[in-house]
Amino acid sequence: MKNLSSRRSIRRYTEQPVDDALLTSLLAQAERTQTMGNLQLYSVVVTRDNDMKRQLAPAHFNQPMVTGAPVVLTFCADFRRTTRWAEERQGHPGYDNLLSFLNAATDALLYCQTFCNLAEEEGLGVCFLGTTVYQPEAIIDTLQLPKLVFPVATITLGWPDEQPALSDRLPIEAIVHSETYHDYTPERIDQLYAVKEALAENRHFVEINHKQTLAQVFTDIRYTRKDNEAISAGLIQALRRQGFLE
């Protein structure tokens, strides 16, 4: 994959293993990404063992690529290492708070994205799992994450065994605001979403879900208020458990 305009999520992988040396090299190269205060507030747990992948799968709603990929990588916001370093050097760390979590989560996500770009340049396929923050305590238990370490991103990694169609994207004018934020009028919404809503696959998506609009599929079926509130409550509980909230 030499051009981001052609990148796609890969969910099926060949049986060819991902070489340890290659994986280590990519993870090391990704360390050059931006980081808050040059502290590198992230860790990554590499899962290759099939039994461990099976243990992780329920936290990701048993999506088949979790057990089907040669490698699963869990990227964690990590203030534990920095805190332990400070404690061992007569420092006075104060990173058991929401700001510290946000800083570490940002670091971890930047590192994850850089790694994904590098991996795809090598011809590897990746799939980002948004489910990581849905049931974080299950991942915390499985990976034995200590205080001040929190999972924020997971990717499956391997050599592609598929060439799926490109997903649609909104036009650039939908996301770019000049000088100040310009709110979306009904007319602008119509204009910006016209192509997405007209796509045959999206019209079919609406039909099979027995809805009137594409937006209803997302709000009423896929990402409902009830689920969002329940997951939010679990996320807050996990942040307390890991020491980022009182």
C-alpha positions in Angstrom: 0.0 0.0 0.0 1.9 3.0 -1.3 -0.9 5.6 -1.2 -3.4 6.4 1.6 -6.0 7.0 -1.0 -6.1 3.3 -1.7 -5.9 2.0 1.8 -8.6 -0.4 3.1 -9.2 -2.4 6.2 -8.2 -6.0 6.0 -10.2 -8.6 7.9 -9.0 -11.8 6.3 -5.4 -12.9 6.4 -3.2 -15.6 4.9 -1.5 -18.2 7.1 1.9 -16.6 6.4 3.3 -15.5 9.7 4.5 -12.0 10.5 8.2 -12.1 11.1 9.3 -11.1 14.6 12.1 -9.0 13.2 9.8 -7.1 10.8 7.2 -6.5 13.6 9.9 -5.2 16.0 11.4 -3.0 13.3 8.0 -1.4 12.5 7.2 -0.8 16.2 10.6 0.8 16.6 10.2 3.0 13.6 6.8 4.1 14.9 8.5 5.5 18.0 9.5 8.5 16.0 5.9 9.7 16.0 4.8 12.8 18.0 4.6 12.4 21.8 3.6 14.7 24.7 6.7 16.0 26.4 8.8 13.3 24.8 7.5 10.9 27.4 6.1 8.2 25.1 3.0 7.6 27.2 2.1 4.3 25.5 2.8 0.5 25.6 1.7 -2.2 23.1 0.9 -5.8 24.0 1.6 -8.2 21.2 -0.6 -11.2 21.1 0.4 -14.2 18.9 -0.8 -17.1 21.1 -4.0 -18.6 19.8 -5.4 -19.2 23.2 -4.7 -15.6 24.2 -6.5 -14.5 21.1 -9.5 -16.6 22.0 -9.5 -15.0 25.4 -9.5 -11.5 23.9 -12.1 -12.2 21.3 -15.2 -11.8 23.5 -14.1 -8.3 24.4 -14.3 -7.5 20.7 -17.7 -9.1 20.2 -16.0 -12.2 18.8 -15.1 -10.6 15.5 -13.5 -13.3 13.5 -10.3 -11.4 12.6 -9.3 -11.4 16.3 -8.7 -15.2 16.2 -8.0 -15.3 12.4 -5.1 -12.8 12.3 -1.5 -13.9 13.0 -1.0 -11.0 15.4 -3.3 -8.8 17.6 -1.8 -5.6 18.9 -3.4 -3.8 21.9 -2.2 -0.2 22.2 -2.4 1.2 25.7 -2.3 4.6 27.3 0.5 4.1 29.8 1.4 6.4 32.6 2.7 3.6 34.8 6.1 3.4 33.3 6.6 7.2 33.6 5.3 7.1 37.1 7.6 4.3 38.2 10.5 6.1 36.6 9.7 9.3 38.5 9.3 7.3 41.8 12.7 5.7 41.3 14.3 9.1 40.7 12.9 11.0 43.6 10.2 12.6 41.5 6.7 13.4 42.7 4.3 12.0 40.0 0.8 13.2 39.8 -0.7 11.4 36.9 -3.7 9.6 38.4 -6.2 12.0 36.7 -8.2 12.6 33.6 -5.8 15.0 32.0 -3.0 12.4 32.2 -5.3 9.7 30.7 -6.1 12.0 27.8 -2.5 12.8 27.2 -1.5 9.1 27.3 -4.5 8.1 25.1 -3.5 10.7 22.5 0.1 9.4 22.6 -1.0 5.8 22.2 -3.4 6.6 19.3 -0.7 8.6 17.4 1.7 5.7 17.9 -0.9 3.2 16.7 -1.7 5.3 13.5 2.0 5.7 12.7 2.5 2.0 13.1 -0.5 1.2 10.8 0.9 3.5 8.1 4.3 1.8 8.3 2.8 -1.7 8.3 0.7 -1.0 5.3 3.8 0.4 3.4 5.3 -3.1 3.9 2.2 -4.7 2.3 0.7 -5.9 5.6 -3.0 -5.6 6.2 -4.5 -4.1 9.4 -8.0 -3.6 10.8 -8.6 -1.1 13.6 -11.1 -2.5 16.2 -13.2 0.3 17.7 -14.4 -2.2 20.3 -11.4 -1.7 22.5 -13.0 0.9 24.7 -16.4 -0.9 24.8 -15.4 -3.6 27.3 -12.1 -2.4 28.6 -12.2 -4.4 31.9 -12.2 -7.7 30.0 -9.1 -6.6 28.1 -7.5 -5.3 31.3 -8.1 -8.7 33.0 -6.9 -10.8 30.0 -3.7 -8.7 29.5 -3.1 -8.2 33.2 -2.8 -4.4 32.8 -1.8 -2.7 36.1 -2.9 0.7 37.4 -2.3 3.7 35.1 -2.4 1.4 32.0 -5.6 1.5 29.8 -6.3 -0.1 26.4 -7.4 2.4 23.8 -6.8 0.8 20.4 -6.5 -2.7 19.0 -5.5 -3.7 15.5 -5.4 -7.1 13.8 -2.3 -7.6 11.6 -1.3 -10.0 8.9 -0.7 -10.5 5.2 -3.9 -9.7 3.3 -6.1 -12.5 1.9 -8.7 -10.2 0.4 -9.0 -7.0 -1.6 -12.2 -5.4 -0.3 -13.8 -2.4 -2.0 -12.8 1.0 -0.7 -15.1 2.5 1.9 -16.8 5.8 1.0 -15.6 9.1 2.6 -17.2 12.5 2.9 -15.9 15.3 0.7 -13.1 17.3 2.1 -15.3 20.4 2.6 -17.3 18.4 5.1 -14.4 18.4 7.6 -12.4 21.5 6.9 -13.3 24.9 8.4 -11.6 28.1 7.5 -10.5 30.3 10.4 -13.5 29.4 12.6 -16.0 26.6 12.9 -18.9 26.9 10.5 -22.0 25.1 11.7 -24.0 22.8 9.4 -27.2 24.2 7.9 -29.8 21.8 6.6 -28.8 22.7 3.1 -25.1 22.0 3.8 -26.0 18.6 5.3 -28.0 17.7 2.2 -25.0 18.7 0.0 -22.3 17.0 2.0 -24.1 13.7 2.5 -25.8 13.4 -0.9 -23.2 11.1 -2.5 -22.9 8.8 0.6 -26.7 8.4 0.9 -27.0 7.8 -2.9 -24.5 4.9 -3.0 -26.2 1.6 -3.8 -24.6 -0.2 -0.9 -25.8 2.4 1.5 -29.4 2.3 0.1 -29.3 -1.5 0.5 -28.0 -1.0 4.1 -31.1 1.1 4.8 -33.4 -1.4 3.2 -32.2 -4.5 5.0 -32.4 -2.7 8.3 -36.0 -1.6 7.6 -35.3 2.1 8.1 -36.1 5.2 6.1 -32.7 6.9 6.2 -29.0 5.9 6.6 -28.7 8.1 9.7 -31.5 6.1 11.4 -29.4 2.9 10.9 -26.6 4.5 12.9 -28.7 6.1 15.6 -31.4 3.5 16.1 -29.5 0.3 15.5 -25.7 0.5 15.4 -24.8 3.2 18.0 -27.9 3.8 20.1 -28.3 6.1 23.1 -28.9 3.2 25.4 -25.7 1.4 24.3 -23.6 4.6 24.4 -24.7 5.4 27.9 -24.1 1.8 29.1 -20.6 1.7 27.6 -19.8 5.2 28.9 -20.7 3.9 32.4 -18.4 0.9 32.0 -15.6 3.2 30.7 -15.8 5.4 33.7 -15.8 2.4 36.0 -12.7 1.0 34.2 -10.9 4.4 34.4 -11.5 4.5 38.2 -10.2 0.9 38.5 -7.0 1.8 36.6 -6.5 4.9 38.7 -7.3 7.7 36.2 -10.4 8.8 38.0 -11.3 9.1 41.7 
